[in-house]
């Protein structure tokens, strides 16, 4: 649960683009998709 609090702290201080990226990752985790879809590099 400590990791979750740290993630939420980072999330609340992050810019909007980073929040969208984190939300996309969260949705992928919830949907059970594999994490190997790196076809949209953000950097």
PDB file as gemmi writes it, atoms N, CA and C in Angstrom:
CRYST1    1.000    1.000    1.000  90.00  90.00  90.00 P 1                      
ATOM      1  N   UNK A   1       0.833  -1.204   0.000  1.00  0.00           N  
ATOM      2  CA  UNK A   1       0.000   0.000   0.000  1.00  0.00           C  
ATOM      3  C   UNK A   1       0.867   1.253   0.000  1.00  0.00           C  
ATOM      4  N   UNK A   2       2.111   1.121   0.458  1.00  0.00           N  
ATOM      5  CA  UNK A   2       3.023   2.256   0.458  1.00  0.00           C  
ATOM      6  C   UNK A   2       3.313   2.713  -0.970  1.00  0.00           C  
ATOM      7  N   UNK A   3       3.464   1.745  -1.870  1.00  0.00           N  
ATOM      8  CA  UNK A   3       3.709   2.076  -3.274  1.00  0.00           C  
ATOM      9  C   UNK A   3       2.545   2.875  -3.845  1.00  0.00           C  
ATOM     10  N   UNK A   4       1.348   2.498  -3.450  1.00  0.00           N  
ATOM     11  CA  UNK A   4       0.163   3.177  -3.961  1.00  0.00           C  
ATOM     12  C   UNK A   4       0.137   4.632  -3.510  1.00  0.00           C  
ATOM     13  N   UNK A   5       0.491   4.861  -2.234  1.00  0.00           N  
ATOM     14  CA  UNK A   5       0.520   6.239  -1.729  1.00  0.00           C  
ATOM     15  C   UNK A   5       1.563   7.052  -2.478  1.00  0.00           C  
ATOM     16  N   UNK A   6       2.725   6.448  -2.738  1.00  0.00           N  
ATOM     17  CA  UNK A   6       3.775   7.158  -3.467  1.00  0.00           C  
ATOM     18  C   UNK A   6       3.309   7.472  -4.885  1.00  0.00           C  
ATOM     19  N   UNK A   7       2.637   6.505  -5.507  1.00  0.00           N  
ATOM     20  CA  UNK A   7       2.116   6.736  -6.861  1.00  0.00           C  
ATOM     21  C   UNK A   7       1.097   7.860  -6.856  1.00  0.00           C  
ATOM     22  N   UNK A   8       0.241   7.880  -5.852  1.00  0.00           N  
ATOM     23  CA  UNK A   8      -0.763   8.929  -5.796  1.00  0.00           C  
ATOM     24  C   UNK A   8      -0.125  10.292  -5.556  1.00  0.00           C  
ATOM     25  N   UNK A   9       0.962  10.325  -4.780  1.00  0.00           N  
ATOM     26  CA  UNK A   9       1.646  11.596  -4.544  1.00  0.00           C  
ATOM     27  C   UNK A   9       2.276  12.089  -5.839  1.00  0.00           C  
ATOM     28  N   UNK A  10       2.930  11.176  -6.548  1.00  0.00           N  
ATOM     29  CA  UNK A  10       3.518  11.546  -7.836  1.00  0.00           C  
ATOM     30  C   UNK A  10       2.424  11.981  -8.804  1.00  0.00           C  
ATOM     31  N   UNK A  11       1.325  11.260  -8.773  1.00  0.00           N  
ATOM     32  CA  UNK A  11       0.222  11.552  -9.679  1.00  0.00           C  
ATOM     33  C   UNK A  11      -0.339  12.949  -9.421  1.00  0.00           C  
ATOM     34  N   UNK A  12      -0.483  13.303  -8.159  1.00  0.00           N  
ATOM     35  CA  UNK A  12      -1.099  14.593  -7.839  1.00  0.00           C  
ATOM     36  C   UNK A  12      -0.171  15.758  -8.151  1.00  0.00           C  
ATOM     37  N   UNK A  13       1.133  15.495  -8.249  1.00  0.00           N  
ATOM     38  CA  UNK A  13       2.072  16.571  -8.563  1.00  0.00           C  
ATOM     39  C   UNK A  13       2.537  16.536 -10.014  1.00  0.00           C  
ATOM     40  N   UNK A  14       2.000  15.621 -10.799  1.00  0.00           N  
ATOM     41  CA  UNK A  14       2.489  15.464 -12.162  1.00  0.00           C  
ATOM     42  C   UNK A  14       1.704  16.340 -13.123  1.00  0.00           C  
ATOM     43  N   UNK A  15       2.323  16.730 -14.223  1.00  0.00           N  
ATOM     44  CA  UNK A  15       1.607  17.487 -15.254  1.00  0.00           C  
ATOM     45  C   UNK A  15       0.551  16.624 -15.937  1.00  0.00           C  
ATOM     46  N   UNK A  16      -0.267  17.282 -16.734  1.00  0.00           N  
ATOM     47  CA  UNK A  16      -1.432  16.604 -17.303  1.00  0.00           C  
ATOM     48  C   UNK A  16      -1.039  15.464 -18.236  1.00  0.00           C  
ATOM     49  N   UNK A  17       0.035  15.676 -19.013  1.00  0.00           N  
ATOM     50  CA  UNK A  17       0.452  14.646 -19.974  1.00  0.00           C  
ATOM     51  C   UNK A  17       0.873  13.378 -19.242  1.00  0.00           C  
ATOM     52  N   UNK A  18       1.579  13.559 -18.135  1.00  0.00           N  
ATOM     53  CA  UNK A  18       2.020  12.402 -17.359  1.00  0.00           C  
ATOM     54  C   UNK A  18       0.814  11.708 -16.732  1.00  0.00           C  
ATOM     55  N   UNK A  19      -0.178  12.488 -16.321  1.00  0.00           N  
ATOM     56  CA  UNK A  19      -1.380  11.875 -15.749  1.00  0.00           C  
ATOM     57  C   UNK A  19      -2.093  11.024 -16.779  1.00  0.00           C  
ATOM     58  N   UNK A  20      -2.179  11.518 -18.007  1.00  0.00           N  
ATOM     59  CA  UNK A  20      -2.825  10.733 -19.059  1.00  0.00           C  
ATOM     60  C   UNK A  20      -2.067   9.435 -19.291  1.00  0.00           C  
ATOM     61  N   UNK A  21      -0.727   9.514 -19.302  1.00  0.00           N  
ATOM     62  CA  UNK A  21       0.076   8.318 -19.516  1.00  0.00           C  
ATOM     63  C   UNK A  21      -0.160   7.314 -18.383  1.00  0.00           C  
ATOM     64  N   UNK A  22      -0.186   7.819 -17.141  1.00  0.00           N  
ATOM     65  CA  UNK A  22      -0.415   6.926 -16.010  1.00  0.00           C  
ATOM     66  C   UNK A  22      -1.813   6.318 -16.065  1.00  0.00           C  
ATOM     67  N   UNK A  23      -2.790   7.119 -16.474  1.00  0.00           N  
ATOM     68  CA  UNK A  23      -4.149   6.572 -16.569  1.00  0.00           C  
ATOM     69  C   UNK A  23      -4.218   5.498 -17.636  1.00  0.00           C  
ATOM     70  N   UNK A  24      -3.516   5.703 -18.744  1.00  0.00           N  
ATOM     71  CA  UNK A  24      -3.493   4.682 -19.797  1.00  0.00           C  
ATOM     72  C   UNK A  24      -2.863   3.392 -19.277  1.00  0.00           C  
ATOM     73  N   UNK A  25      -1.763   3.528 -18.519  1.00  0.00           N  
ATOM     74  CA  UNK A  25      -1.126   2.334 -17.963  1.00  0.00           C  
ATOM     75  C   UNK A  25      -2.072   1.633 -16.992  1.00  0.00           C  
ATOM     76  N   UNK A  26      -2.782   2.418 -16.197  1.00  0.00           N  
ATOM     77  CA  UNK A  26      -3.708   1.839 -15.232  1.00  0.00           C  
ATOM     78  C   UNK A  26      -4.831   1.100 -15.944  1.00  0.00           C  
ATOM     79  N   UNK A  27      -5.365   1.714 -16.996  1.00  0.00           N  
ATOM     80  CA  UNK A  27      -6.431   1.048 -17.758  1.00  0.00           C  
ATOM     81  C   UNK A  27      -5.911  -0.241 -18.388  1.00  0.00           C  
ATOM     82  N   UNK A  28      -4.679  -0.221 -18.872  1.00  0.00           N  
ATOM     83  CA  UNK A  28      -4.101  -1.436 -19.450  1.00  0.00           C  
ATOM     84  C   UNK A  28      -3.975  -2.523 -18.398  1.00  0.00           C  
ATOM     85  N   UNK A  29      -3.562  -2.143 -17.197  1.00  0.00           N  
ATOM     86  CA  UNK A  29      -3.437  -3.133 -16.138  1.00  0.00           C  
ATOM     87  C   UNK A  29      -4.801  -3.707 -15.781  1.00  0.00           C  
ATOM     88  N   UNK A  30      -5.807  -2.838 -15.719  1.00  0.00           N  
ATOM     89  CA  UNK A  30      -7.153  -3.294 -15.362  1.00  0.00           C  
ATOM     90  C   UNK A  30      -7.705  -4.216 -16.445  1.00  0.00           C  
ATOM     91  N   UNK A  31      -7.441  -3.870 -17.695  1.00  0.00           N  
ATOM     92  CA  UNK A  31      -7.955  -4.679 -18.803  1.00  0.00           C  
ATOM     93  C   UNK A  31      -7.139  -5.951 -18.991  1.00  0.00           C  
ATOM     94  N   UNK A  32      -5.995  -6.058 -18.300  1.00  0.00           N  
ATOM     95  CA  UNK A  32      -5.187  -7.260 -18.399  1.00  0.00           C  
ATOM     96  C   UNK A  32      -4.366  -7.309 -19.667  1.00  0.00           C  
ATOM     97  N   UNK A  33      -4.134  -6.150 -20.288  1.00  0.00           N  
ATOM     98  CA  UNK A  33      -3.313  -6.140 -21.493  1.00  0.00           C  
ATOM     99  C   UNK A  33      -1.840  -6.249 -21.113  1.00  0.00           C  
ATOM    100  N   UNK A  34      -1.038  -6.897 -21.952  1.00  0.00           N  
ATOM    101  CA  UNK A  34       0.405  -6.961 -21.692  1.00  0.00           C  
ATOM    102  C   UNK A  34       1.044  -5.580 -21.828  1.00  0.00           C  
ATOM    103  N   UNK A  35       2.177  -5.390 -21.146  1.00  0.00           N  
ATOM    104  CA  UNK A  35       2.832  -4.091 -21.122  1.00  0.00           C  
ATOM    105  C   UNK A  35       3.851  -3.924 -22.243  1.00  0.00           C  
ATOM    106  N   UNK A  36       3.668  -4.609 -23.360  1.00  0.00           N  
ATOM    107  CA  UNK A  36       4.671  -4.531 -24.418  1.00  0.00           C  
ATOM    108  C   UNK A  36       4.185  -3.716 -25.610  1.00  0.00           C  
ATOM    109  N   UNK A  37       3.205  -2.828 -25.372  1.00  0.00           N  
ATOM    110  CA  UNK A  37       2.751  -1.976 -26.463  1.00  0.00           C  
ATOM    111  C   UNK A  37       3.464  -0.630 -26.381  1.00  0.00           C  
ATOM    112  N   UNK A  38       4.710  -0.619 -26.834  1.00  0.00           N  
ATOM    113  CA  UNK A  38       5.527   0.590 -26.782  1.00  0.00           C  
ATOM    114  C   UNK A  38       5.540   1.274 -28.133  1.00  0.00           C  
ATOM    115  N   UNK A  39       4.404   1.299 -28.819  1.00  0.00           N  
ATOM    116  CA  UNK A  39       4.370   1.909 -30.140  1.00  0.00           C  
ATOM    117  C   UNK A  39       4.055   3.401 -30.045  1.00  0.00           C  
ATOM    118  N   UNK A  40       3.875   3.932 -28.827  1.00  0.00           N  
ATOM    119  CA  UNK A  40       3.657   5.365 -28.692  1.00  0.00           C  
ATOM    120  C   UNK A  40       4.655   5.956 -27.695  1.00  0.00           C  
ATOM    121  N   UNK A  41       5.896   6.183 -28.129  1.00  0.00           N  
ATOM    122  CA  UNK A  41       6.910   6.763 -27.233  1.00  0.00           C  
ATOM    123  C   UNK A  41       6.563   8.207 -26.907  1.00  0.00           C  
ATOM    124  N   UNK A  42       6.606   8.560 -25.643  1.00  0.00           N  
ATOM    125  CA  UNK A  42       6.228   9.910 -25.234  1.00  0.00           C  
ATOM    126  C   UNK A  42       7.438  10.826 -25.113  1.00  0.00           C  
ATOM    127  N   UNK A  43       8.641  10.268 -25.229  1.00  0.00           N  
ATOM    128  CA  UNK A  43       9.840  11.108 -25.116  1.00  0.00           C  
ATOM    129  C   UNK A  43      10.471  11.296 -26.477  1.00  0.00           C  
TER     130      UNK A  43                                                      
END                                                                             
